[in-house]
Amino acid sequence: MTICENLTNCPEILLGKPSHPEFGHIRVERHPADINFDGVCAIHGACLEGLASGPSLHARFGDPEKLVPDHLAWDIIAFYLAQACISLSLSFRPEVIILGGGVMGSRFLLPKVRAQYLEQINNYLGQSAQDVDALIVAPGLGGKAGLWGGVYLALGAQ
C-alpha cells in the first residue's frame, strides 16, 4: 500500500483542503523575449497556465502546429515548463514528472524542457542529463493519458 492509498493515513501536506491542486496557476519568472505578453489566464494573466498553455502559445504565435522546431516559441514554453518542474522537484522530490497535454504533443519540446531544467537548476540537486531524462517524461499512454487515467480511476472506485 502506498502512503496515500488509504486517505486516513495520508500526510496532511499531500491531502490539503477538500479541493484539487491548481499547480498551473503558480507564478513563473518571465522569459526575456516574452515580457510584453499579458498571458491568457482569465484569473492571473501571466501564471504558468497563462504563459505556457496551448491557448497562450496560439495567442502569441498562431497555430502551434505550423511552428518550426527551432521557433523561439518553443524555447519560451520550455523556459516556463522547466521552472514548473524545478518547483515540483524542490518542493516534493518526485521520482518522475509527467508532462502531457496539447503543448507537449510537439516531440521536440520535451528535450528543450529538460535542457532548460538543467540550466536553470544550476546543478543544485546534482542531477545528470540522464537523471533529468528519467525525471521529466511524456505520458506513457500518449495523447489519451487523461482519458485512460480517468477510466482507471473510475474502475478502481467500484
Secondary structure, DSSP 8 states (H G I E B T S, - for coil): --TTSSGGGS-HHHH-SSS---GGG-B----GGGTT---SBTTTBSBHHHHHSHHHHHHHHS-GGGS-TT-HHHHHHHHHHHHHHHHHHHHH--S-EE--SSGGGSTTHHHHHHHHHHHHHTTTT---HHHHHHHEE--TTGGGHHHHHHHHHHHHT-
